């Protein structure tokens, strides 16, 4: 009675891939609309948050007189290059960490599983951040002042690395969340707040002395932002950061997170819902 009807079950690899892609698509739509019933309003709220971040840092830099210490070029692009990657990293971490686990009621539906829930949360966050980025840059280019990005595709690649490392860390935290919910909640909050400074969006690595560089060099987001500014500005060449480090670290965290999620899923209990 609960089996697929004849001719409806995908029997080829392509059919299975299309079926999974369709499930991920509908899950992405659902994850985007979790913020608001209207997807346009959800994107608009994210754009407003990004604009408020940019304006706050613009005022802070202006009041403290730090504008002269930044890269020679468009000052707002300098700020946005850090804000966009920071928001993408933290939003993707929060989205994956908040993805539905094995004890969720959604997992009672046969085609649904935790991998689809995690992927939909990750790609939903990337979709919102990418669309917000494009819209804000377009409005700035048209309404404020025209600008040129030296290597836009490579700079967007650094945003993808920031997104990937955020998803990877979120996956690890999601795997241990049922076992240590209080620790995960505190750690994620502290990590996101610490990245307000540790991400390096307020300065560039080339201007830091060696003793300060060692304080931020561990952070994959610090490397991604510094490398992104090297692709955005023609007169900045990052010497103390690399894009390989956050990419390799993200791969390692994904492997650890997948193993932890597999173990957690095998030991899932409905009673965990009362502990969260």
Steps between C-alpha positions, in 0.01 A plus 500: 500500500789736576711407197544719191249446226624331186681743271531774764810383684821631336710202397791672328777712644375804310147448629620474859712815456203693358280381786754610761549835324125558506485421871789737570335775293172480692689481829700812405176687429367387838820603682499845335136555594564400860629855555184650347205371302595738219840410354553857372453639849743241639763611247420866566551449874840343434594789269395751768716320756801510268446871426477576873828315558669697223370834627602420858857416399514802267408732787740325739793527258419864430467597868819319602691639203603158367406554137858588408625162631292299253573389144524776241176483307125522558452508875147357501607210277777433752242482780252295298767246399535412868136531602367276222740215576445532874122487462518209256722303738290561811162462325602169343631374835173593668290352219675161507505496879126566499423233238249234594654196663409130496234544772317774306140428389606575142714186504179295524445562128667220306698701240630745761827445686751704697741541206230672294407719798864606550560566129180702466592714801850559361390586147211709629746716695728530195205599279390779734853634551585490128181676397547763773860554387402546134214737582703718737795528260265577211324777693836641615637493144192667349385738772824601676815459291624261229777263607712221355598175669840376388411128498130460586473124440801422718362733769168314490701178533628631835137560603430136411793394719361709787162333445656154481701537821192636680296200385781261597527637854121507528489133399744406777298695755177345372644152552587565865199722577276218634779383732615844628225751417610765752863490390404527131271796567765687698781414258308609190406831663854570619649401163269728304559792736877445502505507120386861511869571568683172427372482142726790403232698322619820670864468389725319253765241578782689327475784753511282813817439703603138541378466859148616400501289183540187714179593683289484182685253279299201633173641371396375152274804456800728555679334207190511278438872559864594449520299178171649377640851541801395294261408217281809543775766513770525236754658737477243783696176493438282810825347626402345832183312408398223260177358364629142523498496881126573550410264215697207647375577849142504367546158336637356826211644700247362250648150534494523879148644494367227270644227722354666809162553333489134393571384855247744646233395250548134597443588864218749444226520760174692500568599860783726378237756404444572867870572554537768232 
